[in-house]
Each structure stands twice: as structure tokens, then as C-alpha cells.
Amino acid sequence: MRPIPILSVLAAAACGPGTSLVGVDWTFDGLSCAEAGVSEIRFAIAGEILTPDHFTCTEAPVGADLGTFTGGNYQLTITGVDAFGTVTHQVVQTLQVRGGREETFSVDVPRVADSSVASANLTWTFSPGVDCATANVQQVTILVDPGDNGLGGTDAGTVACSTMGTQGAFIEPLTPGLHSFAILGLRQVGNAVQLVYRTHNPPTFLLKAGVTADLTVSAESPP
């Protein structure tokens, strides 16, 4: 169940025979809005007035009710915007509303390609331990272009080890070319954060402009 406010479609008729309460469930390039770095979700339906026409990711993380529609085809545009106001994801999709029942449409909103930069969908594992729960890792710090020992480089941020079952994070922007990646697996013990896993041999990948690469990196017990 999603406790999301209902969007009011001013041009739609009141719910009755031949009409449907329409909802949309979304992901962004296969990820939740938080995982994809989406801060605000905007809507537009050709020929209709939506009030409101946007939600923050916090307000509507998985979907929303669009309101009541008569049967027919509707052109829906969903736009994902990051915290800096940049459009990162967008899709235009036709919804075929049959009328007479509640209808929910699942829409995956693809990332808008930036032809000048590269990006990475980074996933991680631990050895031994494999997943976050088994390894008892709560947070992961991502390092871009570390040294050969997996330390140093650019700190790309610290995120939850697992978010809605996904062990990974989206990294952008990256310059096209060769890049290596390492992670630090962190565990909260009392008031202290302890390093319990780290990458010893960071893998190197060739990243291409305008392409999102799916990459995997592992971490082992220190030292």
C-alpha cells in the first residue's frame, strides 16, 4: 500500500461508470527514486491539468494516484529531477485507460543520457560474507581511482550498504576513460564506526561517454 496523496485531474469526470481511478508505480532506470538520485518527480498529461503536478521523492517514493479518468488513451510524461534542479530521467508513455475499474500502471523512467560524461551502476559484495546482512555491514564508502592497495582516490560518498534490497549505488559524472573503484565496508559499534571490509585489489574499467556501465566490486577483511 502506498500512502500517497491523490492528484486531482481537473478535466476528468467524477468517478462513475466508464471511469477509472488511475495510479502509476515508478522506478528510475530500474531503481527507486532515492537510489537513482531523483529529488523531485514531475508529471504532465497532454490535455489535462494536474494539481499538484509534482512530488518530492520523500513524498512519493514508489508511486501516486493520478485521479479519475474516463476510458481512452492518455499521454503521460514523467520527469525526474535531482537536488540541483537538473533533469536526470524522463519518459513519455501512453496509458490506455479502459474505464470502469481501478487501474495501476508500472512505468520505468530511463536516465537522460549526457553524451559528454560517463556513469556507473556500481554493485558490491563481500568476501567472506557475500551480502550486507551476512557481512554485518551497514554503510559503504565508495572510492574512485584509489591506489593499487584500494586506499586513497576520490571519496564519492558514503551510502547505506543495502537500499530496498539493492547493494550498490549510481555514480555520475565520471570522465570517459579508465577508472578503478574500491569500497570500504563500515559497521556501527556503539558510538564508533569501524572499518570491517575493504577492497584490496580495485578493478579497472573502461567507461564510455554517454554510457552507464554495470560494474561490480568486492571487499575483503582488512588489513
LINLINGI-V699750 format. One record per backbone hydrogen bond with DSSP energy under -0.5 kcal/mol. CO is the residue of the C=O (numbers start at 1). NH is the residue of the N-H. Records with the same first field share a line. If there is no record, write none. Layout:
BEGIN
CO=NH, NH
END
This chain:
BEGIN
1=3
2=4
5=65
7=9
8=10, 51
9=12
16=19
18=71
19=100
20=22, 69
21=103
22=66, 67
23=105
24=64
25=107
27=29, 109
28=31
31=28
32=36
33=38
34=37
35=170
39=57
40=81
41=55
42=79
44=77
45=48
48=50
49=10
51=8
53=43
55=41
56=60
61=33
62=26
64=24
65=7
67=22
69=20
72=97
74=76, 95
75=46
76=93
77=44
78=91
79=42
80=88, 89
81=39, 40
82=85
86=82, 88
88=112
89=80
91=78
93=76, 95
94=96
95=74, 97
96=98
97=72
103=23
105=25, 107
107=27, 109
108=110
109=29
110=90
111=113
113=115
114=117, 210
117=210
118=174
119=213
120=122, 171
121=123, 215
122=169
123=217
125=219
126=130
127=221
129=131
130=126
131=135
132=136, 137
138=161
139=186
140=159
141=184
142=156, 157
143=182
144=154
147=150
151=147
153=155
154=144, 156
157=142
159=140
163=166
165=167
166=163, 168
167=124
169=122
171=120
174=118
177=207
179=205
180=145
181=203
182=143
183=199
184=141, 186
185=196, 197
186=138, 139
187=189, 194
188=190
189=192
192=189, 194
194=187, 196
197=185
198=220
203=181
205=179, 207
207=177
208=211
211=119, 213
213=121, 215
215=123
217=125
219=127
220=198
END
